[in-house]
Amino acid sequence: MQSFAKAARELALSPSAVAKNIARLETQLGVRLFHRTTRQMTLSQDGEDMFVRCLRILEEIESLEGSITESRNGLSGTLRIDVPVVYGRLIVLPC
């Protein structure tokens, strides 16, 4: 994103809300995440590092959610079959 205004539009927030949240995060972390000028805004090295790590974390979360959903959709548990004893001995047990 090149500006807080563009990010705000995509997040359905006001530009000032985005700017305030970024400022709070920078204060909490004790680092500047962006280099700001009147014409341009770019990520600082700390901002770039945080961005890359956050992407990895989000990918891990998506992977985890996918594996949980996949395992939940799979079959599990005990299958009980009620068949005559002769059928069970001749057909089921030999497998």
N, C-alpha and C positions, 0 to 999 in steps of 0.2 A: 504494500500500500504506500502511496506517495503522500497521503495526508490523513489527518485525523477525520476530516470531513468525509472523505471517501469511505474510510473504515466505519464511521458513524452511520452512513447510508446503508452499508451492507449489514450492519448489526441492528438497524432500526433504533438507533440512539441519537442523541444530540451530539454535535461535535464537542461541546463543552463537557459532556458526561464522559466521553472517551478521553479527552485531555486530562480531566480530573482523575480518572482511574489510572491512567499512565503515570501521572505525577505521584499518586499515592503508592503505586508499585515501586517507582524509583526511590521514593523516600523509605519505604519498607526495606528495600534491598540495599540502599545506600550507594547506588550507582546510577549513572545516566544511561538510559537505554537508547536514546536518540540524540543525534546531533541536529539541532534546529537552527535554521536561519530564516530570514523573511521570505526567501524564495525556495527553500529546499529543506527536506527532512530526510535523514538517512539513519540507519541503525549504527549505533556505536559498536565497538568490538564486544563489549559485554552484552549488548542487545542482540547481536548476531549469534553469540554463543548460547544465550538463553533461547532464542528462536529455534536453533537447531536441536537443542535438547528437548524443548517442548514438542517439536514435531515427532521426535522419537518416542516420547512418552505417549502422545496421542495415538501413534501407530500401535504401540504395545496395548493400549486400552482397547482399540478397535479389534486387535487380534484376540485379546482375552474375551471380549464380548462375543466374537464370532465362534470361538471354541466352546464357550459356555452354551450358546444357542444351539450349536451343532450337536453337542453331547445331550442336550435336553431333548432335541428332536429325534435322537436315535432311540432304538428299542433297548430296554433294559429290564431286568427283573427275572423272575422265574417263570418258565413256560411249563404249564402242567397239561398233560394230555391224558385223556381217559379213553383207553382202548382195551379190547379184550386181551387177556394174558397171552394167549397163543400169538396174536398179531404182534404184541410187544416183543416177545421172544424171537420171532422169526424176522420181523421187519425193522423194528426200532433199535433193539440192542445190537445187532450186527454192525450197524453204522458206527 
